[in-house]
Amino acid sequence: MGNSAVEDTKPAKHERRPNALRTAETRKALIEATIDCLCEIGYSRTTTLQISRRANITPGALQHHFGKKDELILAALDALMIEMSFVLDRAALVKGTVRQKIDAFVDHLWSEFYADRRYMAVWEIVIGSRGEPDLHPRVATHRQASVEKCEDVWCRAFNLPRDSDDPRVKALHFALNYLRGSAMLPIVPSDSADADGTQHALKDFLAHRFAKHDA
């Protein structure tokens, strides 16, 4: 009986996590640290040393998982694109009239993606990488894939042909440009424009493009 009491007080052994899980957790921590650095201190100051410190991971481990900063930057874009894809897919599930679907797209994309501080990491990468001939073309390719994802979901939600000349598809690009520009307003002096009012005008414009095509 005495022996069993001693055994009961022994600390439980913690199972070692599988290598794949530890690798995934480390990569995620580094990607999140990269996004945080980009948003808080900007592209030029986002170094591998800053990223590793923020993630509480050694520079050697960072190099092991990503090799160099360029790969981390692209991994951050991948993560943000996945987040945008989830937002788009949720918006596409909304049922109702054309106007109700348009409202859902604008509201979801703005409140859940473009208005989120994490989106600033995308701008930092696009602008900051312009002087890096090895990285910037890869960033441009990535951004094009993001636009194509938006087109795919938009066309599926509204049952449109994948025709870039269709005015209803062109209207999507107008909306994306508007939302991207609006995301920049918090960091530049503005005239305190009514965001809700201008977004309502955007929705009116999109609805008008659909109505004009169907007339």
N, C-alpha and C positions, 0 to 999 in steps of 0.2 A: 504493500500500500504506500509506503514511503517513497519507493522508486517511482510510482505512477505520479505522485505529487510533484516530484522533481521534474519529470518529463513534461508535465502540464505547464510548467513555468518557462520552458525553453522557448525562445522567440521563434515565431513561424518563419520558415524559409520563404523568401520571395523568389518567385520564378523569374528567370531572366527573360526579358522580352526578345522575341524573334528579331534577327538581324534586319529583316525587311521592314518591320515596324519601327525599329530605331532609326533606320535610314530615312524612312518617310517622315518621321517626327523631326529629324535634324534638318532635312531639306525644307520642310514647311516653316520651321523656325527661321531659317536663313532667308527664305522668300518674304516672310512677314516683316523681318527686320529690314530688308531692302525696301519694301514699300513704305514702311514707317520713316526710314531715313530720307527717301525721296520726297515725301510729303513735308517733313519737318525741317530738313536742312538743304534740300535741293540736290540736283544731279551732280554738280561739280564737287560738292563736299561728301557725296555718298561714296566712300572708299570701302574696299574690302575690310580694312581695319575697323572702320566705324560699324560696318554691318556685323562683323564677328563679335565685337564688343556688345552691341545691342542684343544680339541673339544669345550671348553668353556661350559662344562656341569658339574654339581655337581657330586662328587663321589657317592652321594646317588642315583642320577638318573641313573648313570652307573650301580650300583648294581641292581636297579629296573629292568632295561632292559636286563641285561646279567648275573647277579648274581656274576660272578667272571671272572678273566682274561682268564681262559681256554675257556670259551664260546665265548669271544670276539675273541680270536685267531682263533677258528674254524670258526666263522662268517667271519673273514677276508679271510680265505682260501676259503670259499664259494664264496665270492665276486670275488676273483681273478680267481676262476675256471669258473665262469659265463663269465668273460671277455675273458678267453681263449676259451670258447665254441663259443662265437660270432666270434672270429678270425678264428677258425677252420671251422665254418659253412660258412663264407665268402669264405675261400680258397676252400672249397669243391664245390662251385658254378662255379668255373672257368672251362670253356670248352676248349677242344683242345686235343693235343696229350698227351701221357703219360708224356713226358718230360715237356711240358708246365704246366701240373698239378703239377708235382713234384716241378718245379720252384716256382709255386704259393704257395704251401704249405710251403716250406722253407722260402720264402720271407715274407709271411704273418706272420708266427709264429715268425720269428726273429724280424722283424721291429715293429710289433704291440704288441708283448708280451714279449719274452725273452730279447730283448734289452732294454725294458722299465725299468726304475728304480724301478717300483712297483714290478717287479718280484723278486727283492732281498728280499722282505718280505717273500716269500715262503722259500728261503734258510735259512733265519734267524729262521723261525719257525721249519723247519725240523731239523736243527742242534741244535738250542737252546733248543728244548724240549726233547732231548735225555735222559736227566737225570730226567725226570718227568714221572714216571711209569703210572700215571693216564691219562696223556695227550698224550704221544708219540704214543701209539697204535692207538688212535683215529686219530692222524695226519697221521700215516702210512695207515690207512684205507682210509682216504680222498685222499691221494696221489694215491692209487691204483684206486680209482674211476676216478681220473683225467686221468690216463693212459688208462683206459677202454674207456673213452670218446674219447680220441685221436684215439684209435683203431677203434671205431665205425665209426667215420667220415672218417678215412683213407680207411677202407674197403668199405664204401659206395661210396666214391669218385672214387675208382678204381675198383669197382665191384668185390671185393675179398671175399672169404669165411672167416668167423671168425675162422681161424685156426692159433693158436700161433706158429705152426711149419712151416707155410708157409714162405719161405725166404723173400717174399715181405712184410710181416707183421713184421718179425724180422728186416728188413731194417728200418722200422719206428722207432723202439726202438733205433737203432743205431743213427738215426737222432736226436731223442729227447735227447739222452745222449750228443751228440755233442753240441746241442744248449744250453743245461743247463750248460755245462762246459764253453762254450764261454761267457755266461752271467757273469761268475765269473771273467773274465780277467780284467775288470776295477779296481778290488779291490786287485789284487795281481800283483807282478812284472811279466812282460812278455817279450818276445823277439820281441814284436811289429810285430807279424805275420800278414800277409796280410789277413784280415778278408774276403774280397771279394773273394780272391783267394781260401781260404780254403772252403768257402761256395760253390763255384763253384765245387770244388772237391767232396764235399758232394753230390751235385746234380748229378754229374757224377756217383758216386757210386750207388745212388738210381736207376738211369736210367739203369745202368748195371745189377742190381739185377732183374729188371723187364724184361729186354731183355734176360737175361740168362734163366729165367724161361719160357719165351715164345718161346725160340729157339727150 
